[in-house]
Amino acid sequence: MATTPRGFGSTGKRSNLGPHYSDGAKRLRAELSDRKQSITDAAKALGTDDSVVCRWLYGDRLPSIRFARVVEQVYGVPMAAWSDAPKGRPLRAMKPAAKPEAAS
């Protein structure tokens, strides 16, 4: 008997959403559906890996500001739609800005 991976329903589709599921994920999913594109197609168009796009769509991660801009340009999903709504946090850059060195 074949087993279904944890978190996936009997249909083989994921049944739970992550803590960062947002309007951006819903809108990107709708755009992909309207364009009849797969997650792999989106990853190629966005210049990233399909596992990264999958994490965005299921709310496991938010895109970086860089990728949120690319998603906006390619699919028309506004950057503001990716805010971490349940926690009220905006998108953040992947790396924090360098701190200025103290004057001696």
C-alpha positions in Angstrom: 0.0 0.0 0.0 1.4 3.4 -1.0 1.7 6.0 1.7 0.9 9.7 1.3 3.5 12.2 2.6 2.6 13.9 5.8 0.6 17.1 5.3 -0.9 15.8 2.0 -4.5 14.6 1.7 -5.6 11.4 0.0 -5.6 13.3 -3.3 -1.9 13.9 -3.1 -2.4 17.6 -2.7 -1.2 19.5 0.3 -3.9 20.0 2.9 -2.3 22.5 5.3 -1.1 26.0 4.8 1.9 27.6 6.5 2.0 30.6 8.8 2.9 33.1 6.0 0.0 32.3 3.7 -1.1 35.7 2.4 -3.0 37.5 -0.3 0.1 37.4 -2.5 0.0 33.6 -2.5 -3.7 33.5 -3.4 -3.2 36.0 -6.2 -0.1 34.3 -7.6 -2.0 30.9 -7.5 -4.9 32.5 -9.4 -2.5 34.0 -12.0 -0.9 30.6 -12.5 -4.3 29.0 -12.9 -5.5 31.6 -15.4 -2.4 31.3 -17.4 -2.4 27.5 -17.1 1.1 27.5 -15.8 2.7 25.0 -13.4 4.9 25.9 -10.4 7.9 24.8 -12.5 6.8 27.3 -15.3 6.6 30.1 -12.7 10.0 29.2 -11.3 11.6 29.4 -14.7 9.8 32.8 -15.4 10.9 34.1 -12.0 14.5 32.8 -12.1 14.3 30.6 -9.1 13.7 27.0 -8.1 10.2 25.4 -8.1 10.6 24.4 -4.4 10.9 28.1 -3.6 7.7 29.0 -5.5 6.0 26.1 -3.8 6.9 27.5 -0.4 5.5 30.9 -1.3 2.3 29.4 -2.6 1.7 27.3 0.6 2.7 30.0 3.0 5.9 28.4 4.3 8.0 31.4 3.3 7.5 34.9 2.0 9.5 36.0 -1.1 12.3 38.4 -0.5 11.8 42.0 -1.7 13.8 41.2 -4.8 11.6 38.3 -5.8 8.4 40.1 -4.8 9.4 42.8 -7.3 10.0 40.1 -10.0 6.6 38.5 -9.2 5.0 41.9 -9.6 6.6 42.5 -12.9 5.9 39.1 -14.4 2.5 38.2 -12.8 1.1 41.6 -11.7 0.9 40.6 -8.0 1.6 43.8 -6.0 4.4 43.7 -3.5 2.1 44.8 -0.7 0.0 41.6 -1.2 2.9 39.6 0.3 2.8 41.3 3.7 2.9 38.8 6.4 -0.7 39.6 7.3 -1.4 37.4 10.3 1.7 38.8 12.0 1.4 42.3 10.5 5.0 42.3 9.3 6.1 43.8 5.9 8.5 42.0 3.6 12.1 42.2 4.5 15.3 42.1 2.5 17.1 38.8 2.6 20.2 40.2 4.4 20.1 43.0 6.9 21.8 46.2 5.8 25.4 46.6 7.0 25.8 48.7 10.1 27.9 51.8 9.8 31.2 51.5 11.6 31.6 53.6 14.7 33.8 56.7 14.4 37.0 56.5 16.4 
